[in-house]
Structures are given as C-alpha cells and as structure tokens.
Amino acid sequence: MSKVQLIIKSVYAGFMIGIGGIVYLSVENKIIGSLLFSFGLLTIVIQGFYLYTGKIGFVKKFSELADMLLIIIGNFIGTFIAAFISKEAHLNISSIELVSNKLNKGITDVLFLSVFCGVMMFLAIDNFNKSKNVLFIIAPVMIFILSGFEHSVANMFYFNLAGQYNIKAFGYLLIMLIGNGIGAKIFSFKPD
C-alpha cells in the first residue's frame, strides 16, 4: 500500500471518530451516546480504515512506527475536517467544557487513563478479528467512554471542535498517544 493510500485511510478513520464525537455530544444520555459513538469504530474496522488506537497494538517491527506517525497525522486531519464541518454547519454541539475538564487533569492521570483506553481498543480489535462479533467493538467503546478513559483520536476531535491549539493541548495529546500505545502493547504480548 502506498503512503498516500495509508494517509487517506487514516483521514477517513479520523473523520469517523469525529462522527462518533458529534453523536456523543448531540445526545444527553451518556449511555446512548457511548453506544452510538461505537458506530465510528465499527465503520473503521469493517471498511479497513486506519486508526492509530486500532493499529498500534499490532506493530511488530520498529520500521512500522513511521507508518504510525502517518496514521496519527491522517487521523488528526480527519478529526479536524469533522470539527470544521460541524462548526460550519452550526451543529448545536460544544466540547469546550469536556476539553477544559481533560486539560485540568494531572499528567499522570491522563497517562493512566490513556493506558486503560489503549487496552480497551486493542482488545476490541483483537477480539473482533478472532470472533467477527460486533459486541467486541461496541462494549470496549462504551467502557472507555463511560469510564472516562482517554482516547487520543477522539480527543483530537474534541480539541479541534473547541479550537484548543496550544502547547498544553498538544502535550496532552502526545501523552494520550503514548498511553494508548502502552496499553495496546501490554495486551499484545502473549505468552506461548
């Protein structure tokens, strides 16, 4: 696969996470919002799009990390597009309070919450790949949202929607990317 195709599939994935974020912010009931958010990940998996949190746990070679950087960039672009369209369409949604709460957490809290989310996302993809049962995607998405775990790409959408483009926001996103990667890699190691 070419690098252009990889980036395009990554942009699509980021856009779908943005759609999940839109629906989550659009409903008052968090349980229903988390259930509907899972449509984003379901679409990504079924369409073969590239989401950082769904791919990082399956990296086997150091050379594949360059692709992860391209996936992150593509995911960010996709979330930016979804946020931009949301604002231009005057959707009645806001992530300002949500983002403020995230940026008021301590760095270690964000890291640990990101590790938990990385575990959930790795298990979602790994279990779905083995079983083809969509519940293995829906349940981990609901768990990470309802538990307050930090999903780096979902947060890219929320930060873009809130217009948070500062050093602290990008630093927190970096910590979330690292935490999601650690969580995914912890569960990708399987004893023989």
C-alpha positions in Angstrom: 0.0 0.0 0.0 1.3 3.5 -0.9 1.8 6.2 1.7 -0.9 8.2 0.1 -3.4 5.4 0.5 -2.4 4.9 4.1 -2.9 8.6 4.8 -6.3 8.6 3.0 -7.5 5.6 5.0 -6.2 7.4 8.2 -8.1 10.6 7.3 -11.3 8.5 6.9 -10.7 6.9 10.3 -10.3 10.3 12.0 -13.4 11.6 10.3 -15.4 8.6 11.5 -14.2 9.2 15.1 -15.3 12.8 14.6 -18.8 11.5 13.6 -18.8 9.4 16.8 -17.8 12.5 18.7 -20.6 14.5 17.1 -23.3 12.0 18.0 -21.9 11.6 21.6 -22.1 15.4 22.1 -25.5 15.5 20.5 -27.3 13.3 23.0 -27.9 13.9 26.7 -27.8 10.3 27.8 -24.2 9.2 28.1 -25.0 5.5 27.7 -26.8 6.1 24.4 -24.1 8.5 23.3 -21.4 5.9 24.0 -23.3 3.2 22.2 -23.8 5.4 19.1 -20.2 6.5 19.2 -19.2 2.9 18.6 -20.6 3.3 15.0 -17.4 5.2 14.2 -15.1 2.3 15.2 -17.4 -0.3 13.6 -17.2 1.6 10.3 -13.4 1.9 10.6 -12.9 -1.8 11.2 -15.4 -3.0 8.6 -14.1 -0.5 5.9 -10.5 -1.2 6.7 -9.6 2.4 7.6 -6.5 3.1 9.7 -7.0 4.3 13.3 -3.9 4.8 15.4 -5.5 3.2 18.5 -6.6 0.2 16.4 -3.2 -0.3 14.8 -0.5 0.4 17.3 -1.0 -2.8 19.3 -0.3 -4.8 16.2 3.0 -3.2 15.3 5.7 -5.9 15.2 8.7 -4.1 13.6 10.4 -0.9 14.6 10.2 0.2 10.9 6.4 0.2 11.1 6.5 3.1 13.6 6.9 5.5 10.6 3.5 4.4 9.4 2.1 5.1 12.8 3.2 8.7 12.5 1.5 9.0 9.1 -1.7 7.4 10.6 -1.6 9.9 13.5 -1.3 12.8 11.0 -4.1 11.4 8.9 -6.3 10.8 12.0 -5.7 14.4 13.1 -6.7 15.7 9.6 -9.8 13.6 9.6 -10.9 14.9 13.1 -10.1 18.5 12.0 -12.3 18.1 8.9 -15.2 16.7 11.0 -14.8 19.5 13.6 -14.6 22.2 10.8 -17.7 20.9 9.1 -19.6 20.7 12.4 -18.8 24.3 13.1 -19.7 25.4 9.6 -23.0 23.5 9.8 -23.7 25.3 13.1 -24.4 22.0 14.8 -25.6 22.6 18.3 -22.7 20.9 20.0 -19.8 22.0 22.1 -16.7 20.3 23.5 -15.4 23.3 25.4 -16.4 22.1 28.9 -15.3 18.5 28.1 -11.9 19.7 26.8 -11.4 22.0 29.8 -12.0 19.1 32.2 -9.5 17.0 30.3 -6.9 19.7 30.4 -7.4 20.2 34.1 -6.4 16.6 34.9 -2.9 15.8 36.0 -0.4 14.4 33.5 -0.1 11.0 35.3 -3.9 10.8 35.5 -4.1 11.4 31.7 -1.4 8.8 31.1 -3.0 6.1 33.2 -6.5 6.8 31.7 -4.9 6.6 28.2 -3.3 3.2 29.0 -6.7 1.9 30.0 -8.2 3.1 26.8 -5.3 1.5 24.8 -6.1 -1.8 26.4 -9.8 -1.5 25.5 -9.0 -0.6 21.9 -6.5 -3.4 21.4 -9.0 -5.9 22.9 -11.8 -4.5 20.7 -9.9 -5.1 17.5 -8.2 -8.3 18.5 -11.4 -9.9 19.8 -13.4 -8.8 16.8 -10.7 -10.1 14.4 -11.0 -13.5 16.1 -14.8 -13.7 16.5 -16.3 -11.3 14.0 -18.8 -10.4 16.8 -19.6 -6.6 16.8 -20.2 -6.7 20.5 -16.5 -6.9 21.0 -16.2 -3.5 19.4 -19.3 -1.9 20.9 -18.6 -2.9 24.5 -15.0 -1.6 24.8 -16.0 1.7 23.2 -18.8 2.1 25.7 -16.4 1.1 28.5 -13.8 3.6 27.6 -16.3 6.5 27.2 -18.3 5.7 30.4 -15.2 5.2 32.4 -13.6 8.4 31.3 -10.6 6.7 29.7 -8.6 9.0 27.3 -8.8 8.1 23.5 -6.2 10.2 21.7 -8.0 10.4 18.4 -11.4 11.1 19.9 -9.7 13.9 21.9 -8.2 15.2 18.7 -11.8 15.8 17.5 -12.9 17.4 20.8 -9.8 19.6 20.9 -10.3 20.6 17.3 -14.0 21.4 17.9 -13.1 23.5 20.9 -10.4 25.3 19.0 -7.7 24.3 21.5 -4.5 24.7 19.7 -1.9 25.4 22.3 1.2 23.7 23.8 -0.7 22.2 26.7 -3.3 20.6 24.4 -0.7 19.2 22.1 1.3 18.0 25.0 -1.7 16.2 26.5 -2.5 14.6 23.1 1.1 13.3 22.9 0.7 11.8 26.4 -2.6 10.2 25.3 -0.9 8.8 22.2 1.9 7.3 24.3 -0.6 5.9 26.9 -2.8 4.4 24.2 0.2 2.8 22.7 1.4 1.4 26.0 -2.0 -0.1 26.9 -2.3 -1.7 23.4 1.2 -3.2 23.6 0.8 -4.6 27.1 -2.1 -6.8 25.9 -0.5 -7.6 22.5 2.3 -9.6 24.2 1.0 -13.2 24.6 3.0 -15.9 26.3 3.4 -19.0 24.1 
